[in-house]
Structure formats: structure tokens, C-alpha cells
Amino acid sequence: MLKFITATVQTTSLIFALTASAYAEGGAQPGPSTLEMLIMPAGFLAIMYFFMIRPQQTRAKEHQTFLTALKAGDEVVTSGGIIGRVKSINEGFISVEIANNTVIKVLKSAIESQSPRAAAQAAPVKAE
């Protein structure tokens, strides 16, 4: 049994010695260059810009043009989901009539979009 243990220890130390010298002969592996390290984050930034930032900017521009084009009589939806007609437009506020003789004053930024009914009427009808 002692011979077996001694042979196993010698074999194990021989394997370690051979593998250590094999790695030592190859030398250190060169690391990635600076350019290779910068390509991945630059790619992620480009993807984020084209799929997240740019569409958000275009939506913000469209919403801003919508708010500047609002006039009295337009039917709008607020961010709270209230649908009504624009009665008057002030500097930062819009008066919206939501029922007969019921007018609320909301922030101009709280106007979400045109009402679905008004949007359907404004959309061109496709000829089939």
C-alpha cells in the first residue's frame, strides 16, 4: 500500500511539473488591445442611441409640435385619461371643457394626445 501511495504522489508531482513547464514555455498570453476593449462599449452605446434615445427624441419633438398646434375646439386627452374640448389656451395652462358647463384647467404638458375620435376623423380614409 505504501508503494501505491508513493507512486501516486510521484506521478502527480510529475504531471504538475510537466504542465507547469509547458505553460512557462509558452510565456504570457498577450491581452486585448485598447481598440478591442473599446469596440464593445461603443457598440452598446450605438445600439442604445438608435433603439432608445433617438426614438424618444422624435416622440418628444412630435409632442411639442402637437402642443404648439393646439387651438380652441380641438378634442384632446389628458395624461389622466380625461377627454374634452379645448376652450382656451394660456401660457402654460389649457382650459378643457369635459361636460356642459364643466371646465377644468390643466397644465399644457398634461395634454397627452388628440382624442381617438378626433384622430379617426383627421386620418385620411384609404380607398380600396
N, C-alpha and C positions, 0 to 999 in steps of 0.2 A: 504494500500500500504506500509506503514511503517512497518507493521508486516511481510510482504513478504520479504522486503529488509533485515530486521533484521534476519529472519530465514535463508535466503540465505547466509548471512555473517557468521552466526554461523555454518551452515552446511559446508561451505567452510573451515573455520578455523578448524573444527573438522576433515575434510578429510586431511588437511595439517598436523595436529598434529599426526594423526594415521600413515600416510605414513612416516613422519619424524622419528617417534619412531620405525617403522618397519625396516627402513634402519639402524637406530642406533643399534638395537638389533643384526643385522647380522654382524656388525663390518666391517672393511675394507677388501675388496677383495684382496687376495694375487696377486702380479704382476707376470709376467712371469719370469722364472729363467734365469740366464745368458746363459745357454746352449740353451734354447729355442730361445733366442734372436739372437744367433749366427748361428743357423741352417739355417735360410732363406738366409742371405748374403752368407754363404758358399755354399749353393745350387746354387745360382745365379752365383757365381764365377766358380763353376764346370761346369755348363751349358755353360757359355761363353768360358771356356777353350776348351771344347770338340767340340763346334759348330763354334767357330770363330778363336781362337788363333792357335790351333793345325793344322787345315787345311791350314791356311795361312803359317805356318812354313813349312809344307810339300811342298806346292807350291813353296815357296822360295828356298828350297833345290833342287827341281826338276829343277827349272830355272837355278840355279847355276851350276848344273851338265851339263845341256844343253849348257850353255855358255862355260864351260871348254872343252866340247867335240867338239866344232865347229872347222871346218877345211876349208881350201880353197876349193871352189867348192860347198859348201852347199848352198842351196837356203833358204833364211830367209825373215822374215817380220819384219820391224822396228816398233817401237811404233807409228810412224806417218802413218803407213799403206803402206810404200814403200816396194815393193817386189824386191829382187835382189839376185845375187850370190856373195858369199864371195870371194874376191880376195886375201886379205892378212889380217893377224891378228897381231896387235902390242900389247903393254902392256895394254892400256886402250881403244884403238880405233880399229875399223874394217873398212876396205875399202870394199865397196859393189858396184858391177857393176850393174847399173839399166837398162842400154841400151848399145848398141855397143859404145865403147869408151867413156862412161859416168860413171865415178867412183865417188862415194861420200864417205866421211869419217864420220862415226858415232861413238858415244860412244858405248862401248861394252854393257853397261847397257841398251841402247836403242833398242837392238835386243829383240823383243818380243817372237817370236817363229819360228818354221820351216814353210816354205810356205805350203799352203794347198795341192798343187800338189806334193811336195816332201814328205809330211806326208802321202798322199794317196799311194804313191809308196812304202814307207817304211813299211806301215801297212801290216800285213800278210793277205792273202786272205782266207776267210772261205770256206771250201768245204761243199757243200750242198748235 
